[in-house]
Amino acid sequence: MRKVPTAGGIFGALMTLWPRLALAGGEKATDLVVVADTRGLSGFNWYVAGLYNENPWLFAVWAVVLTTLLGVALGLLMDVIMSRIGLNLGKAGHAEH
């Protein structure tokens, strides 16, 4: 059986496509440069913003390393908190199914 598009479905499709139609009328933004504003920054924030502006690869490496370290630190902290309240989330004592 063939489905007939409803008014709500057509309206939803048109609203989804509307931004593309609006953007299609302008020129391409080829000279767009994205930089972080370093005015008023100091210390580590200034270093990270300058790194973002000057060396995107090193900024990406720092982002990956810091995200990993913070994730490990939060995981270890939660493990300590869970063991203090009596929840052991380790593999010891669990039966495999």
N, C-alpha and C positions, 0 to 999 in steps of 0.2 A: 504494500500500500504506500502511496506517495504522500509525504508530509507537505502540508501547505504552510509557508512561512506566516507566522502571526505578526500582528502589528508591533507587539512588544519585541519580537526577535529582530524585525527590520529596524526598529528604532534603536535597539541596542547595537546592531551592526553599524548603523550610521554614526552613532555617538562614539564608537570605537575608532572609526575611520576619520572623524572630523579633524583631529589634530594633524593627521597626515595631509589632509587637503589644505589646511591653513599653512602648513610649512612648505608645501609644494610651490607656493607663489613667490617666495623670496629667493634671493641669490644664495649661493653656497657660501658658508662661513669658513673660508680656507685660511684666513689669517688670524684665527682665534688662538689666543695664548692664555693659558690658565696658570696663574701664579698665586702663591700664598702671600698675604700682606704681612710683612715682618715689622711694620712700624709699631712701636709700643711693646714689642716682645723682648724677653730677656731669658737668659739661661737655656734650659733644655728646650723650651718651646721655640726660642729663636733658632737653635741649632736644627731642630726638626723642620721648621718652616723653610730655612735656608737650604737644607738638604733636599726638600721637595722641589724647590725652585731650580737648584743647580745640578743635582744628580739623581734622576728618578730611579735608576737601578739600585743605588745604594739605599735610597729611601725604601724601596720595596724589600730589600734584604733586611733592613732594620725592622720594618713592619712585620715581616714573617717571624723573625727571631723574637721580637718582643711579644708578639701574640702567642707564640709557642711557650715562652717562659711564663707569661701570665696565666696561661691555661694550665700548665703543670703546677704552678704555685696554688692556684685556686683548687685544683683537684686534690693536692696534698692537704690543703687546709680543710676541705670538706671531708676528707678521709679521717682526719684527726677529730673533727667535730662529731662525725657519725660514730666513731669508736667511743667517744666520751659519753654519748647518750645511749650507748648499748647496741648500736646497729653495726654489725660486721659485714661489710660488703665484699670481703675477700673470697677467693675461690675455695679455701680450705673448708671442708665439711659439706660442700654442696655435691649432691649426687647428679651425675650426668644422665640425661634421658636419651 
